[in-house]
Amino acid sequence: MNTSSYHIGASGHQHLGDQATADFVAQQFRQFLKTSQQRGQQVVFHSALAKGADQLFVRIALEEDVPVEVVLPCTEYETIFSSDAERDEYARLL
């Protein structure tokens, strides 16, 4: 078993398009994480928690028990979110 670890960061569009596209992106990322875990690799995921793909990746990482480290790009970052629902999801993931 490989005991190496690596850190990855991923970012993507805030608007992923239709649900089929979001599902495809989610499935591909989930498969990447599972393949890494099957190889015995410890993965740490880094994200800025922007809405869209960034938050999708974080939700999947957490579902797959992959540690997440948040990299905030600026102070008061939560003010960039335009609705209470967006701020709530950001806070929940943070």
N, C-alpha and C positions, 0 to 999 in steps of 0.2 A: 504494500500500500504506500502510495506517495504521501508524504506528510508536508509537502510544500504548501505555502500559502501565498496568496496574491491579492492585491487590492485593485478593484475595478471601479470605474465611474462611467456612467452612461447618461446621456442627455438626449432629448429629442424634441419634437414639435409639441407645442402647447395644444394644438388641435390635430388630433390623430386621424380625422376623417370619420368615416362611418364605423359602425360597430364591428363589421367584418375585419377592417384594418386593425382596430384596437385589439381584437381577439387574436389575430395573427401575430402581432407584435408581442402580446402577452405570452402566447404559446412558445414562440421562439426564445424569449428570454427565460421562461420557466425551464425549457429543455436545456439551455446553456447551463443554468445553475445546477440542475439535476446531474448533468454529465460531469460537471466539475466535482460535485459531491461524490459521485460513484467512483471517481478516480482518487478519492481520498484527499482532495485538495481543499484547504480551508480558504474560503472566499470572504472578503470583507467588501461590502458595497458602499460607495460614496455617492451622495446626491445633494443637490441644492434645493430639492423639494419644489421646484417649479411645477405649476399645474400641467396636466397632460402626461406626456411620456415619463417624465421624471418621477411623478408620484405613482404612476402605474408600476414602474420598475421597483420602487420602494415597497409597495404593497406586496408584490410577488416575492421579493427578497424576504420580507418578514414572514410570509406564508411558508416559505421554504427553510425557515430558521437560519437565514444568512444574516450575520450582523450588519447593521447599517450605521454609517457615520455620516452625519449631516454637515455640509460645508455651506455656511450661510454667506452669500456674496456681499452683504452689506448690513449695517445696523437698520433696525426697523423694517426688515425684509417683509414682514407680514402685511405691511401697508400696500404692497404691490397688488394684492389680491382684491378683485373688484366687488366681491359679494361676501356676505356673511358665511354662506355655504363653503366658498373657496377658502376663507380664513379658517373656518372650523376644521376642514379636512387637513389643511396645512398644520394646524395646531395638534390635531390627533396624531398625525404621522411624526411630528417633531417629538 
